[in-house]
Amino acid sequence: MSSNLKTRSIMDSQAPNRSTRIINGESSNVLNWDDVAFSWAYPKYKKMLANFWSPFEINMSQDIKQFPALSPKEQEAFLKIIGLLALLDSIQTDYAGKVADYLTDSSLNALMIMLAQQEVVHNHSYSYVLSSLVTRSKQEEVFEYWRTEPTLRKRNDFITNGYKAFAEDPTVENLLKSIVYDVILEGLFFYSGFAFFYHLARNQKMVASSTMINYINRDEQIHVDLFVKIFQEILQEYPEYETRELALFVEETFKQAAKLEIDWARMIIGNHFTGIELEDVEAYIKFYANVRSNQLGFSRPFEGYRTNPLKWIKAYEEVDLGKSDFFEQKSRQYTKVNVVDNGFDDL
């Protein structure tokens, strides 16, 4: 079998509706959810559909009042983490589309389109938060942090270079490696930033922003699971690619990723905030590096680190947002606001 990937045909009248393989197979490209190759695809579709949300649903009025009262360090961390997330979700939208082009199965293509749409919503949410809290010029500055912050640039280049290798040379090997970078982006690189927002919410600060982050966190967990499934299906259909070289690549890449994320956490969180210790954040990052590597089916890169050191964060990561408010444990009463006022009328 050639290592090169072939793009999915817009229509193939000679092929069956159910795809014959996940990549480099045959399919008419007609989607019939009752006749798909992967039994897990439809449950994923229903879950992603049920999780639909919009930034407009969250009233920012209380955060607007609180933001000026945050300490300078809290404000700096808040804005720089938003800048980080904006860059990562921007490239993620494009990456999902590029992967979709090479998935033979039309149901998986549909899931990639939904995933990309959710990433667009995530990116919109950052603009929505910033337009509520800071001036237009400050918002533009935040969206330029990826160019101006060396630590941020280094960790972002780590991901984008991994994606570029696949985009420029779409082989099976490069697709598999790009999925490893994807799992790092969505399942590791966001997490110290998420922890900071949850830390604020734990102290009843910027609760609306943190609620939006929780919606994003929930989506990213589904995205990680989806890409892990695709990764595993490729290796199941093409076991010749499950090599010692790939295992070493996964281990080394997660080690590098954890180091970059720890360097970022040292800069952005450091020892500036009571109640969120840098040592625990570093252990949290290594814990999630172990979790994600294990999810992909490989050994854990860091000995130990089998338990989450930030015990309190589970209340935010594992909440069912569709049923209750995870801060007050009561039904949500958020007022939907329009794009113009962002809740300003409630000041």
Secondary structure as GFF3:
##gff-version 3
##sequence-region A 1 347
A	DSSP	alpha_helix	41	50	.	.	.	ID=ss1
A	DSSP	three_ten_helix	55	57	.	.	.	ID=ss2
A	DSSP	alpha_helix	61	66	.	.	.	ID=ss3
A	DSSP	three_ten_helix	67	69	.	.	.	ID=ss4
A	DSSP	alpha_helix	72	101	.	.	.	ID=ss5
A	DSSP	alpha_helix	106	133	.	.	.	ID=ss6
A	DSSP	alpha_helix	136	142	.	.	.	ID=ss7
A	DSSP	alpha_helix	145	148	.	.	.	ID=ss8
A	DSSP	alpha_helix	150	168	.	.	.	ID=ss9
A	DSSP	alpha_helix	172	184	.	.	.	ID=ss10
A	DSSP	pi_helix	185	189	.	.	.	ID=ss11
A	DSSP	alpha_helix	191	202	.	.	.	ID=ss12
A	DSSP	alpha_helix	207	237	.	.	.	ID=ss13
A	DSSP	three_ten_helix	239	241	.	.	.	ID=ss14
A	DSSP	alpha_helix	244	268	.	.	.	ID=ss15
A	DSSP	alpha_helix	278	296	.	.	.	ID=ss16
A	DSSP	three_ten_helix	311	313	.	.	.	ID=ss17
A	DSSP	alpha_helix	314	317	.	.	.	ID=ss18
A	DSSP	three_ten_helix	344	346	.	.	.	ID=ss19
###
